[in-house]
Amino acid sequence: MNLILILQMTVSILLLLSILIQAKGSSLGRAFGGMTSYHTKRGAERALFVTTIALSITFVLLSLLNLTVNR
């Protein structure tokens, strides 16, 4: 298998897990316009948020690299 493809699959699984961990904090009532409270992200919540952004950027870059290499 291609190394870039293996990296892309690994990053996609990690990205999926980080998104699912973040989604556990939101309830169904909030999704349909229930009461919301705004707060700043701190500690582990902020680290997970930044990690999710970094993983998504990495995934897109690996996808573009995979597309370029396999042509």
PQR file of N, CA, C, O and H, with PARSE charges and radii, in Angstrom:
ATOM      1  N   MET A   1       0.841  -1.194   0.000 -0.4000 1.5000
ATOM      2  CA  MET A   1       0.000   0.000   0.000 -0.0000 2.0000
ATOM      3  C   MET A   1       0.876   1.244   0.000  0.5500 1.7000
ATOM      4  O   MET A   1       2.041   1.217   0.397 -0.5500 1.4000
ATOM      5  N   ASN A   2       0.295   2.293  -0.443 -0.4000 1.5000
ATOM      6  CA  ASN A   2       0.968   3.570  -0.521 -0.0000 2.0000
ATOM      7  C   ASN A   2       1.072   4.198   0.879  0.5500 1.7000
ATOM      8  O   ASN A   2       0.109   4.173   1.646 -0.5500 1.4000
ATOM      9  H   ASN A   2      -0.651   2.314  -0.765  0.4000 1.0000
ATOM     10  N   LEU A   3       2.227   4.752   1.201 -0.4000 1.5000
ATOM     11  CA  LEU A   3       2.438   5.367   2.516 -0.0000 2.0000
ATOM     12  C   LEU A   3       1.511   6.555   2.731  0.5500 1.7000
ATOM     13  O   LEU A   3       0.995   6.749   3.832 -0.5500 1.4000
ATOM     14  H   LEU A   3       3.009   4.773   0.579  0.4000 1.0000
ATOM     15  N   ILE A   4       1.297   7.343   1.697 -0.4000 1.5000
ATOM     16  CA  ILE A   4       0.422   8.510   1.823 -0.0000 2.0000
ATOM     17  C   ILE A   4      -1.013   8.064   2.101  0.5500 1.7000
ATOM     18  O   ILE A   4      -1.724   8.699   2.879 -0.5500 1.4000
ATOM     19  H   ILE A   4       1.715   7.186   0.803  0.4000 1.0000
ATOM     20  N   LEU A   5      -1.433   6.984   1.471 -0.4000 1.5000
ATOM     21  CA  LEU A   5      -2.782   6.468   1.691 -0.0000 2.0000
ATOM     22  C   LEU A   5      -2.951   5.970   3.123  0.5500 1.7000
ATOM     23  O   LEU A   5      -3.996   6.191   3.736 -0.5500 1.4000
ATOM     24  H   LEU A   5      -0.855   6.468   0.838  0.4000 1.0000
ATOM     25  N   ILE A   6      -1.944   5.305   3.656 -0.4000 1.5000
ATOM     26  CA  ILE A   6      -2.000   4.825   5.042 -0.0000 2.0000
ATOM     27  C   ILE A   6      -2.062   5.999   6.010  0.5500 1.7000
ATOM     28  O   ILE A   6      -2.825   5.968   6.976 -0.5500 1.4000
ATOM     29  H   ILE A   6      -1.095   5.125   3.158  0.4000 1.0000
ATOM     30  N   LEU A   7      -1.260   7.038   5.758 -0.4000 1.5000
ATOM     31  CA  LEU A   7      -1.305   8.238   6.595 -0.0000 2.0000
ATOM     32  C   LEU A   7      -2.663   8.916   6.513  0.5500 1.7000
ATOM     33  O   LEU A   7      -3.192   9.389   7.520 -0.5500 1.4000
ATOM     34  H   LEU A   7      -0.641   7.063   4.974  0.4000 1.0000
ATOM     35  N   GLN A   8      -3.219   8.962   5.324 -0.4000 1.5000
ATOM     36  CA  GLN A   8      -4.524   9.587   5.137 -0.0000 2.0000
ATOM     37  C   GLN A   8      -5.619   8.824   5.890  0.5500 1.7000
ATOM     38  O   GLN A   8      -6.490   9.441   6.505 -0.5500 1.4000
ATOM     39  H   GLN A   8      -2.790   8.579   4.506  0.4000 1.0000
ATOM     40  N   MET A   9      -5.581   7.512   5.847 -0.4000 1.5000
ATOM     41  CA  MET A   9      -6.569   6.718   6.579 -0.0000 2.0000
ATOM     42  C   MET A   9      -6.417   6.899   8.088  0.5500 1.7000
ATOM     43  O   MET A   9      -7.413   6.985   8.806 -0.5500 1.4000
ATOM     44  H   MET A   9      -4.874   7.012   5.348  0.4000 1.0000
ATOM     45  N   THR A  10      -5.182   6.957   8.567 -0.4000 1.5000
ATOM     46  CA  THR A  10      -4.942   7.152   9.998 -0.0000 2.0000
ATOM     47  C   THR A  10      -5.439   8.515  10.454  0.5500 1.7000
ATOM     48  O   THR A  10      -6.092   8.629  11.492 -0.5500 1.4000
ATOM     49  H   THR A  10      -4.373   6.888   7.983  0.4000 1.0000
ATOM     50  N   VAL A  11      -5.133   9.543   9.682 -0.4000 1.5000
ATOM     51  CA  VAL A  11      -5.588  10.894  10.029 -0.0000 2.0000
ATOM     52  C   VAL A  11      -7.108  10.975   9.970  0.5500 1.7000
ATOM     53  O   VAL A  11      -7.717  11.655  10.795 -0.5500 1.4000
ATOM     54  H   VAL A  11      -4.602   9.451   8.839  0.4000 1.0000
ATOM     55  N   SER A  12      -7.726  10.299   9.018 -0.4000 1.5000
ATOM     56  CA  SER A  12      -9.188  10.343   8.921 -0.0000 2.0000
ATOM     57  C   SER A  12      -9.845   9.691  10.134  0.5500 1.7000
ATOM     58  O   SER A  12     -10.862  10.184  10.621 -0.5500 1.4000
ATOM     59  H   SER A  12      -7.231   9.746   8.348  0.4000 1.0000
ATOM     60  N   ILE A  13      -9.285   8.602  10.622 -0.4000 1.5000
ATOM     61  CA  ILE A  13      -9.837   7.945  11.818 -0.0000 2.0000
ATOM     62  C   ILE A  13      -9.674   8.835  13.043  0.5500 1.7000
ATOM     63  O   ILE A  13     -10.594   8.963  13.850 -0.5500 1.4000
ATOM     64  H   ILE A  13      -8.459   8.202  10.226  0.4000 1.0000
ATOM     65  N   LEU A  14      -8.493   9.454  13.181 -0.4000 1.5000
ATOM     66  CA  LEU A  14      -8.264  10.366  14.308 -0.0000 2.0000
ATOM     67  C   LEU A  14      -9.184  11.577  14.232  0.5500 1.7000
ATOM     68  O   LEU A  14      -9.691  12.040  15.254 -0.5500 1.4000
ATOM     69  H   LEU A  14      -7.746   9.350  12.524  0.4000 1.0000
ATOM     70  N   LEU A  15      -9.399  12.090  13.026 -0.4000 1.5000
ATOM     71  CA  LEU A  15     -10.300  13.224  12.844 -0.0000 2.0000
ATOM     72  C   LEU A  15     -11.728  12.851  13.211  0.5500 1.7000
ATOM     73  O   LEU A  15     -12.424  13.625  13.868 -0.5500 1.4000
ATOM     74  H   LEU A  15      -8.986  11.714  12.196  0.4000 1.0000
ATOM     75  N   LEU A  16     -12.160  11.690  12.798 -0.4000 1.5000
ATOM     76  CA  LEU A  16     -13.502  11.213  13.138 -0.0000 2.0000
ATOM     77  C   LEU A  16     -13.674  11.094  14.650  0.5500 1.7000
ATOM     78  O   LEU A  16     -14.697  11.507  15.198 -0.5500 1.4000
ATOM     79  H   LEU A  16     -11.594  11.061  12.264  0.4000 1.0000
ATOM     80  N   LEU A  17     -12.683  10.535  15.314 -0.4000 1.5000
ATOM     81  CA  LEU A  17     -12.763  10.393  16.771 -0.0000 2.0000
ATOM     82  C   LEU A  17     -12.789  11.746  17.473  0.5500 1.7000
ATOM     83  O   LEU A  17     -13.543  11.934  18.427 -0.5500 1.4000
ATOM     84  H   LEU A  17     -11.853  10.200  14.869  0.4000 1.0000
ATOM     85  N   SER A  18     -11.976  12.685  17.011 -0.4000 1.5000
ATOM     86  CA  SER A  18     -11.961  13.996  17.666 -0.0000 2.0000
ATOM     87  C   SER A  18     -13.283  14.735  17.459  0.5500 1.7000
ATOM     88  O   SER A  18     -13.725  15.464  18.347 -0.5500 1.4000
ATOM     89  H   SER A  18     -11.363  12.533  16.236  0.4000 1.0000
ATOM     90  N   ILE A  19     -13.911  14.559  16.312 -0.4000 1.5000
ATOM     91  CA  ILE A  19     -15.215  15.186  16.078 -0.0000 2.0000
ATOM     92  C   ILE A  19     -16.286  14.535  16.946  0.5500 1.7000
ATOM     93  O   ILE A  19     -17.142  15.224  17.500 -0.5500 1.4000
ATOM     94  H   ILE A  19     -13.551  13.967  15.590  0.4000 1.0000
ATOM     95  N   LEU A  20     -16.241  13.221  17.063 -0.4000 1.5000
ATOM     96  CA  LEU A  20     -17.238  12.529  17.895 -0.0000 2.0000
ATOM     97  C   LEU A  20     -17.088  12.870  19.374  0.5500 1.7000
ATOM     98  O   LEU A  20     -18.085  12.970  20.090 -0.5500 1.4000
ATOM     99  H   LEU A  20     -15.546  12.661  16.613  0.4000 1.0000
ATOM    100  N   ILE A  21     -15.864  13.046  19.833 -0.4000 1.5000
ATOM    101  CA  ILE A  21     -15.657  13.426  21.233 -0.0000 2.0000
ATOM    102  C   ILE A  21     -16.232  14.811  21.490  0.5500 1.7000
ATOM    103  O   ILE A  21     -16.832  15.048  22.538 -0.5500 1.4000
ATOM    104  H   ILE A  21     -15.055  12.965  19.251  0.4000 1.0000
ATOM    105  N   GLN A  22     -16.055  15.726  20.547 -0.4000 1.5000
ATOM    106  CA  GLN A  22     -16.611  17.070  20.710 -0.0000 2.0000
ATOM    107  C   GLN A  22     -18.125  17.056  20.652  0.5500 1.7000
ATOM    108  O   GLN A  22     -18.767  17.824  21.369 -0.5500 1.4000
ATOM    109  H   GLN A  22     -15.567  15.534  19.695  0.4000 1.0000
ATOM    110  N   ALA A  23     -18.713  16.217  19.830 -0.4000 1.5000
ATOM    111  CA  ALA A  23     -20.164  16.181  19.675 -0.0000 2.0000
ATOM    112  C   ALA A  23     -20.859  15.625  20.909  0.5500 1.7000
ATOM    113  O   ALA A  23     -22.047  15.881  21.107 -0.5500 1.4000
ATOM    114  H   ALA A  23     -18.192  15.593  19.248  0.4000 1.0000
ATOM    115  N   LYS A  24     -20.147  14.870  21.746 -0.4000 1.5000
ATOM    116  CA  LYS A  24     -20.773  14.334  22.947 -0.0000 2.0000
ATOM    117  C   LYS A  24     -21.185  15.434  23.911  0.5500 1.7000
ATOM    118  O   LYS A  24     -22.129  15.245  24.678 -0.5500 1.4000
ATOM    119  H   LYS A  24     -19.182  14.663  21.586  0.4000 1.0000
ATOM    120  N   GLY A  25     -20.513  16.570  23.898 -0.4000 1.5000
ATOM    121  CA  GLY A  25     -20.830  17.663  24.801 -0.0000 2.0000
ATOM    122  C   GLY A  25     -22.079  18.426  24.434  0.5500 1.7000
ATOM    123  O   GLY A  25     -22.639  19.126  25.278 -0.5500 1.4000
ATOM    124  H   GLY A  25     -19.746  16.723  23.275  0.4000 1.0000
ATOM    125  N   SER A  26     -22.535  18.314  23.200 -0.4000 1.5000
ATOM    126  CA  SER A  26     -23.717  19.056  22.780 -0.0000 2.0000
ATOM    127  C   SER A  26     -24.942  18.149  22.848  0.5500 1.7000
ATOM    128  O   SER A  26     -24.898  16.984  22.450 -0.5500 1.4000
ATOM    129  H   SER A  26     -22.080  17.745  22.514  0.4000 1.0000
ATOM    130  N   SER A  27     -26.005  18.696  23.347 -0.4000 1.5000
ATOM    131  CA  SER A  27     -27.215  17.890  23.481 -0.0000 2.0000
ATOM    132  C   SER A  27     -28.138  18.122  22.292  0.5500 1.7000
ATOM    133  O   SER A  27     -27.918  19.039  21.500 -0.5500 1.4000
ATOM    134  H   SER A  27     -26.041  19.642  23.670  0.4000 1.0000
ATOM    135  N   LEU A  28     -29.146  17.312  22.167 -0.4000 1.5000
ATOM    136  CA  LEU A  28     -30.075  17.400  21.046 -0.0000 2.0000
ATOM    137  C   LEU A  28     -30.904  18.675  21.119  0.5500 1.7000
ATOM    138  O   LEU A  28     -31.283  19.227  20.086 -0.5500 1.4000
ATOM    139  H   LEU A  28     -29.325  16.567  22.810  0.4000 1.0000
ATOM    140  N   GLY A  29     -31.186  19.141  22.321 -0.4000 1.5000
ATOM    141  CA  GLY A  29     -31.957  20.374  22.477 -0.0000 2.0000
ATOM    142  C   GLY A  29     -31.229  21.580  21.916  0.5500 1.7000
ATOM    143  O   GLY A  29     -31.854  22.473  21.344 -0.5500 1.4000
ATOM    144  H   GLY A  29     -30.878  18.692  23.160  0.4000 1.0000
ATOM    145  N   ARG A  30     -29.917  21.613  22.072 -0.4000 1.5000
ATOM    146  CA  ARG A  30     -29.133  22.723  21.536 -0.0000 2.0000
ATOM    147  C   ARG A  30     -29.133  22.717  20.016  0.5500 1.7000
ATOM    148  O   ARG A  30     -29.102  23.775  19.388 -0.5500 1.4000
ATOM    149  H   ARG A  30     -29.410  20.887  22.536  0.4000 1.0000
ATOM    150  N   ALA A  31     -29.166  21.542  19.432 -0.4000 1.5000
ATOM    151  CA  ALA A  31     -29.107  21.444  17.979 -0.0000 2.0000
ATOM    152  C   ALA A  31     -30.353  22.031  17.328  0.5500 1.7000
ATOM    153  O   ALA A  31     -30.282  22.519  16.200 -0.5500 1.4000
ATOM    154  H   ALA A  31     -29.191  20.683  19.943  0.4000 1.0000
ATOM    155  N   PHE A  32     -31.487  21.994  18.013 -0.4000 1.5000
ATOM    156  CA  PHE A  32     -32.732  22.492  17.445 -0.0000 2.0000
ATOM    157  C   PHE A  32     -33.172  23.815  18.060  0.5500 1.7000
ATOM    158  O   PHE A  32     -34.365  24.116  18.099 -0.5500 1.4000
ATOM    159  H   PHE A  32     -31.544  21.598  18.929  0.4000 1.0000
ATOM    160  N   GLY A  33     -32.223  24.600  18.536 -0.4000 1.5000
ATOM    161  CA  GLY A  33     -32.540  25.952  18.992 -0.0000 2.0000
ATOM    162  C   GLY A  33     -32.914  26.061  20.446  0.5500 1.7000
ATOM    163  O   GLY A  33     -33.596  27.010  20.833 -0.5500 1.4000
ATOM    164  H   GLY A  33     -31.254  24.356  18.504  0.4000 1.0000
ATOM    165  N   GLY A  34     -32.497  25.133  21.256 -0.4000 1.5000
ATOM    166  CA  GLY A  34     -32.763  25.223  22.683 -0.0000 2.0000
ATOM    167  C   GLY A  34     -31.886  26.271  23.327  0.5500 1.7000
ATOM    168  O   GLY A  34     -31.215  27.035  22.634 -0.5500 1.4000
ATOM    169  H   GLY A  34     -31.943  24.362  20.942  0.4000 1.0000
ATOM    170  N   MET A  35     -31.885  26.314  24.634 -0.4000 1.5000
ATOM    171  CA  MET A  35     -31.072  27.300  25.344 -0.0000 2.0000
ATOM    172  C   MET A  35     -29.599  27.013  25.128  0.5500 1.7000
ATOM    173  O   MET A  35     -29.154  25.868  25.203 -0.5500 1.4000
ATOM    174  H   MET A  35     -32.430  25.693  25.197  0.4000 1.0000
ATOM    175  N   THR A  36     -28.863  28.057  24.863 -0.4000 1.5000
ATOM    176  CA  THR A  36     -27.423  27.918  24.694 -0.0000 2.0000
ATOM    177  C   THR A  36     -26.722  28.911  25.598  0.5500 1.7000
ATOM    178  O   THR A  36     -27.232  30.002  25.856 -0.5500 1.4000
ATOM    179  H   THR A  36     -29.225  28.987  24.802  0.4000 1.0000
ATOM    180  N   SER A  37     -25.580  28.536  26.063 -0.4000 1.5000
ATOM    181  CA  SER A  37     -24.750  29.460  26.822 -0.0000 2.0000
ATOM    182  C   SER A  37     -23.403  29.548  26.132  0.5500 1.7000
ATOM    183  O   SER A  37     -22.806  28.534  25.771 -0.5500 1.4000
ATOM    184  H   SER A  37     -25.166  27.650  25.853  0.4000 1.0000
ATOM    185  N   TYR A  38     -22.939  30.760  25.956 -0.4000 1.5000
ATOM    186  CA  TYR A  38     -21.683  30.962  25.260 -0.0000 2.0000
ATOM    187  C   TYR A  38     -20.554  31.030  26.279  0.5500 1.7000
ATOM    188  O   TYR A  38     -20.655  31.716  27.296 -0.5500 1.4000
ATOM    189  H   TYR A  38     -23.424  31.583  26.249  0.4000 1.0000
ATOM    190  N   HIS A  39     -19.490  30.315  25.990 -0.4000 1.5000
ATOM    191  CA  HIS A  39     -18.331  30.339  26.865 -0.0000 2.0000
ATOM    192  C   HIS A  39     -17.075  30.179  26.029  0.5500 1.7000
ATOM    193  O   HIS A  39     -17.123  29.714  24.890 -0.5500 1.4000
ATOM    194  H   HIS A  39     -19.407  29.758  25.164  0.4000 1.0000
ATOM    195  N   THR A  40     -15.975  30.563  26.601 -0.4000 1.5000
ATOM    196  CA  THR A  40     -14.709  30.403  25.891 -0.0000 2.0000
ATOM    197  C   THR A  40     -14.165  29.014  26.142  0.5500 1.7000
ATOM    198  O   THR A  40     -14.400  28.408  27.187 -0.5500 1.4000
ATOM    199  H   THR A  40     -15.937  30.940  27.527  0.4000 1.0000
ATOM    200  N   LYS A  41     -13.433  28.527  25.160 -0.4000 1.5000
ATOM    201  CA  LYS A  41     -12.843  27.197  25.293 -0.0000 2.0000
ATOM    202  C   LYS A  41     -11.573  27.298  26.140  0.5500 1.7000
ATOM    203  O   LYS A  41     -10.743  28.180  25.919 -0.5500 1.4000
ATOM    204  H   LYS A  41     -13.241  29.018  24.311  0.4000 1.0000
ATOM    205  N   ARG A  42     -11.430  26.412  27.087 -0.4000 1.5000
ATOM    206  CA  ARG A  42     -10.258  26.408  27.951 -0.0000 2.0000
ATOM    207  C   ARG A  42      -9.787  24.981  28.169  0.5500 1.7000
ATOM    208  O   ARG A  42     -10.570  24.034  28.100 -0.5500 1.4000
ATOM    209  H   ARG A  42     -12.104  25.695  27.266  0.4000 1.0000
ATOM    210  N   GLY A  43      -8.513  24.848  28.430 -0.4000 1.5000
ATOM    211  CA  GLY A  43      -7.941  23.568  28.813 -0.0000 2.0000
ATOM    212  C   GLY A  43      -8.061  22.509  27.741  0.5500 1.7000
ATOM    213  O   GLY A  43      -7.688  22.715  26.586 -0.5500 1.4000
ATOM    214  H   GLY A  43      -7.877  25.618  28.486  0.4000 1.0000
ATOM    215  N   ALA A  44      -8.594  21.361  28.152 -0.4000 1.5000
ATOM    216  CA  ALA A  44      -8.687  20.202  27.265 -0.0000 2.0000
ATOM    217  C   ALA A  44      -9.646  20.462  26.098  0.5500 1.7000
ATOM    218  O   ALA A  44      -9.428  19.962  24.994 -0.5500 1.4000
ATOM    219  H   ALA A  44      -8.897  21.193  29.090  0.4000 1.0000
ATOM    220  N   GLU A  45     -10.693  21.233  26.336 -0.4000 1.5000
ATOM    221  CA  GLU A  45     -11.648  21.529  25.269 -0.0000 2.0000
ATOM    222  C   GLU A  45     -10.978  22.339  24.153  0.5500 1.7000
ATOM    223  O   GLU A  45     -11.214  22.090  22.971 -0.5500 1.4000
ATOM    224  H   GLU A  45     -10.869  21.639  27.232  0.4000 1.0000
ATOM    225  N   ARG A  46     -10.156  23.295  24.532 -0.4000 1.5000
ATOM    226  CA  ARG A  46      -9.434  24.096  23.531 -0.0000 2.0000
ATOM    227  C   ARG A  46      -8.395  23.247  22.806  0.5500 1.7000
ATOM    228  O   ARG A  46      -8.239  23.369  21.591 -0.5500 1.4000
ATOM    229  H   ARG A  46      -9.964  23.497  25.492  0.4000 1.0000
ATOM    230  N   ALA A  47      -7.685  22.388  23.534 -0.4000 1.5000
ATOM    231  CA  ALA A  47      -6.679  21.521  22.913 -0.0000 2.0000
ATOM    232  C   ALA A  47      -7.333  20.577  21.899  0.5500 1.7000
ATOM    233  O   ALA A  47      -6.779  20.345  20.825 -0.5500 1.4000
ATOM    234  H   ALA A  47      -7.812  22.288  24.520  0.4000 1.0000
ATOM    235  N   LEU A  48      -8.491  20.041  22.230 -0.4000 1.5000
ATOM    236  CA  LEU A  48      -9.210  19.160  21.308 -0.0000 2.0000
ATOM    237  C   LEU A  48      -9.699  19.928  20.084  0.5500 1.7000
ATOM    238  O   LEU A  48      -9.674  19.403  18.971 -0.5500 1.4000
ATOM    239  H   LEU A  48      -8.941  20.229  23.102  0.4000 1.0000
ATOM    240  N   PHE A  49     -10.140  21.154  20.283 -0.4000 1.5000
ATOM    241  CA  PHE A  49     -10.589  22.004  19.184 -0.0000 2.0000
ATOM    242  C   PHE A  49      -9.436  22.301  18.224  0.5500 1.7000
ATOM    243  O   PHE A  49      -9.600  22.195  17.008 -0.5500 1.4000
ATOM    244  H   PHE A  49     -10.160  21.580  21.188  0.4000 1.0000
ATOM    245  N   VAL A  50      -8.282  22.670  18.757 -0.4000 1.5000
ATOM    246  CA  VAL A  50      -7.112  22.970  17.927 -0.0000 2.0000
ATOM    247  C   VAL A  50      -6.612  21.705  17.237  0.5500 1.7000
ATOM    248  O   VAL A  50      -6.188  21.754  16.082 -0.5500 1.4000
ATOM    249  H   VAL A  50      -8.148  22.756  19.744  0.4000 1.0000
ATOM    250  N   THR A  51      -6.656  20.579  17.932 -0.4000 1.5000
ATOM    251  CA  THR A  51      -6.233  19.305  17.344 -0.0000 2.0000
ATOM    252  C   THR A  51      -7.144  18.926  16.176  0.5500 1.7000
ATOM    253  O   THR A  51      -6.668  18.428  15.156 -0.5500 1.4000
ATOM    254  H   THR A  51      -7.000  20.539  18.870  0.4000 1.0000
ATOM    255  N   THR A  52      -8.442  19.157  16.317 -0.4000 1.5000
ATOM    256  CA  THR A  52      -9.386  18.856  15.241 -0.0000 2.0000
ATOM    257  C   THR A  52      -9.093  19.708  14.008  0.5500 1.7000
ATOM    258  O   THR A  52      -9.147  19.215  12.881 -0.5500 1.4000
ATOM    259  H   THR A  52      -8.829  19.562  17.146  0.4000 1.0000
ATOM    260  N   ILE A  53      -8.785  20.976  14.221 -0.4000 1.5000
ATOM    261  CA  ILE A  53      -8.447  21.848  13.097 -0.0000 2.0000
ATOM    262  C   ILE A  53      -7.162  21.382  12.429  0.5500 1.7000
ATOM    263  O   ILE A  53      -7.083  21.338  11.201 -0.5500 1.4000
ATOM    264  H   ILE A  53      -8.741  21.376  15.137  0.4000 1.0000
ATOM    265  N   ALA A  54      -6.154  21.034  13.226 -0.4000 1.5000
ATOM    266  CA  ALA A  54      -4.883  20.573  12.668 -0.0000 2.0000
ATOM    267  C   ALA A  54      -5.060  19.266  11.896  0.5500 1.7000
ATOM    268  O   ALA A  54      -4.466  19.092  10.832 -0.5500 1.4000
ATOM    269  H   ALA A  54      -6.218  21.070  14.223  0.4000 1.0000
ATOM    270  N   LEU A  55      -5.866  18.356  12.420 -0.4000 1.5000
ATOM    271  CA  LEU A  55      -6.114  17.093  11.725 -0.0000 2.0000
ATOM    272  C   LEU A  55      -6.865  17.308  10.418  0.5500 1.7000
ATOM    273  O   LEU A  55      -6.592  16.634   9.425 -0.5500 1.4000
ATOM    274  H   LEU A  55      -6.349  18.497  13.284  0.4000 1.0000
ATOM    275  N   SER A  56      -7.811  18.244  10.414 -0.4000 1.5000
ATOM    276  CA  SER A  56      -8.552  18.489   9.176 -0.0000 2.0000
ATOM    277  C   SER A  56      -7.660  19.120   8.109  0.5500 1.7000
ATOM    278  O   SER A  56      -7.774  18.777   6.932 -0.5500 1.4000
ATOM    279  H   SER A  56      -8.033  18.792  11.221  0.4000 1.0000
ATOM    280  N   ILE A  57      -6.782  20.026   8.499 -0.4000 1.5000
ATOM    281  CA  ILE A  57      -5.839  20.619   7.540 -0.0000 2.0000
ATOM    282  C   ILE A  57      -4.883  19.554   7.024  0.5500 1.7000
ATOM    283  O   ILE A  57      -4.590  19.505   5.830 -0.5500 1.4000
ATOM    284  H   ILE A  57      -6.689  20.304   9.455  0.4000 1.0000
ATOM    285  N   THR A  58      -4.398  18.705   7.919 -0.4000 1.5000
ATOM    286  CA  THR A  58      -3.501  17.617   7.517 -0.0000 2.0000
ATOM    287  C   THR A  58      -4.193  16.664   6.554  0.5500 1.7000
ATOM    288  O   THR A  58      -3.591  16.217   5.578 -0.5500 1.4000
ATOM    289  H   THR A  58      -4.637  18.746   8.889  0.4000 1.0000
ATOM    290  N   PHE A  59      -5.455  16.354   6.826 -0.4000 1.5000
ATOM    291  CA  PHE A  59      -6.205  15.464   5.947 -0.0000 2.0000
ATOM    292  C   PHE A  59      -6.353  16.050   4.544  0.5500 1.7000
ATOM    293  O   PHE A  59      -6.177  15.344   3.551 -0.5500 1.4000
ATOM    294  H   PHE A  59      -5.944  16.717   7.619  0.4000 1.0000
ATOM    295  N   VAL A  60      -6.673  17.328   4.464 -0.4000 1.5000
ATOM    296  CA  VAL A  60      -6.829  17.973   3.153 -0.0000 2.0000
ATOM    297  C   VAL A  60      -5.495  17.993   2.408  0.5500 1.7000
ATOM    298  O   VAL A  60      -5.452  17.714   1.210 -0.5500 1.4000
ATOM    299  H   VAL A  60      -6.816  17.902   5.270  0.4000 1.0000
ATOM    300  N   LEU A  61      -4.413  18.318   3.105 -0.4000 1.5000
ATOM    301  CA  LEU A  61      -3.099  18.341   2.462 -0.0000 2.0000
ATOM    302  C   LEU A  61      -2.677  16.954   1.979  0.5500 1.7000
ATOM    303  O   LEU A  61      -2.122  16.817   0.889 -0.5500 1.4000
ATOM    304  H   LEU A  61      -4.448  18.544   4.079  0.4000 1.0000
ATOM    305  N   LEU A  62      -2.936  15.936   2.782 -0.4000 1.5000
ATOM    306  CA  LEU A  62      -2.624  14.568   2.362 -0.0000 2.0000
ATOM    307  C   LEU A  62      -3.475  14.144   1.166  0.5500 1.7000
ATOM    308  O   LEU A  62      -3.000  13.427   0.285 -0.5500 1.4000
ATOM    309  H   LEU A  62      -3.386  16.047   3.668  0.4000 1.0000
ATOM    310  N   SER A  63      -4.723  14.584   1.137 -0.4000 1.5000
ATOM    311  CA  SER A  63      -5.591  14.260  -0.002 -0.0000 2.0000
ATOM    312  C   SER A  63      -5.070  14.896  -1.278  0.5500 1.7000
ATOM    313  O   SER A  63      -5.028  14.256  -2.328 -0.5500 1.4000
ATOM    314  H   SER A  63      -5.109  15.166   1.853  0.4000 1.0000
ATOM    315  N   LEU A  64      -4.674  16.155  -1.184 -0.4000 1.5000
ATOM    316  CA  LEU A  64      -4.119  16.828  -2.353 -0.0000 2.0000
ATOM    317  C   LEU A  64      -2.801  16.201  -2.787  0.5500 1.7000
ATOM    318  O   LEU A  64      -2.546  16.050  -3.982 -0.5500 1.4000
ATOM    319  H   LEU A  64      -4.708  16.675  -0.330  0.4000 1.0000
ATOM    320  N   LEU A  65      -1.970  15.838  -1.827 -0.4000 1.5000
ATOM    321  CA  LEU A  65      -0.707  15.179  -2.139 -0.0000 2.0000
ATOM    322  C   LEU A  65      -0.939  13.821  -2.784  0.5500 1.7000
ATOM    323  O   LEU A  65      -0.254  13.465  -3.743 -0.5500 1.4000
ATOM    324  H   LEU A  65      -2.178  15.961  -0.856  0.4000 1.0000
ATOM    325  N   ASN A  66      -1.888  13.067  -2.275 -0.4000 1.5000
ATOM    326  CA  ASN A  66      -2.225  11.768  -2.844 -0.0000 2.0000
ATOM    327  C   ASN A  66      -2.754  11.915  -4.272  0.5500 1.7000
ATOM    328  O   ASN A  66      -2.442  11.102  -5.142 -0.5500 1.4000
ATOM    329  H   ASN A  66      -2.445  13.355  -1.496  0.4000 1.0000
ATOM    330  N   LEU A  67      -3.546  12.944  -4.502 -0.4000 1.5000
ATOM    331  CA  LEU A  67      -4.070  13.198  -5.837 -0.0000 2.0000
ATOM    332  C   LEU A  67      -2.944  13.570  -6.805  0.5500 1.7000
ATOM    333  O   LEU A  67      -2.953  13.147  -7.961 -0.5500 1.4000
ATOM    334  H   LEU A  67      -3.799  13.604  -3.796  0.4000 1.0000
ATOM    335  N   THR A  68      -1.993  14.345  -6.342 -0.4000 1.5000
ATOM    336  CA  THR A  68      -0.885  14.796  -7.170 -0.0000 2.0000
ATOM    337  C   THR A  68       0.090  13.670  -7.479  0.5500 1.7000
ATOM    338  O   THR A  68       0.558  13.553  -8.612 -0.5500 1.4000
ATOM    339  H   THR A  68      -1.986  14.688  -5.402  0.4000 1.0000
ATOM    340  N   VAL A  69       0.401  12.849  -6.498 -0.4000 1.5000
ATOM    341  CA  VAL A  69       1.378  11.777  -6.663 -0.0000 2.0000
ATOM    342  C   VAL A  69       0.832  10.673  -7.567  0.5500 1.7000
ATOM    343  O   VAL A  69       1.582  10.113  -8.366 -0.5500 1.4000
ATOM    344  H   VAL A  69       0.022  12.944  -5.578  0.4000 1.0000
ATOM    345  N   ASN A  70      -0.428  10.356  -7.460 -0.4000 1.5000
ATOM    346  CA  ASN A  70      -1.013   9.241  -8.204 -0.0000 2.0000
ATOM    347  C   ASN A  70      -1.404   9.600  -9.624  0.5500 1.7000
ATOM    348  O   ASN A  70      -2.012   8.767 -10.296 -0.5500 1.4000
ATOM    349  H   ASN A  70      -1.037  10.811  -6.810  0.4000 1.0000
ATOM    350  N   ARG A  71      -1.103  10.754 -10.107 -0.4000 1.5000
ATOM    351  CA  ARG A  71      -1.422  11.125 -11.499 -0.0000 2.0000
ATOM    352  C   ARG A  71      -0.387  10.661 -12.433  0.5500 1.7000
ATOM    353  O   ARG A  71      -0.497  10.887 -13.638 -0.5500 1.4000
ATOM    354  H   ARG A  71      -0.610  11.431  -9.560  0.4000 1.0000
TER
END
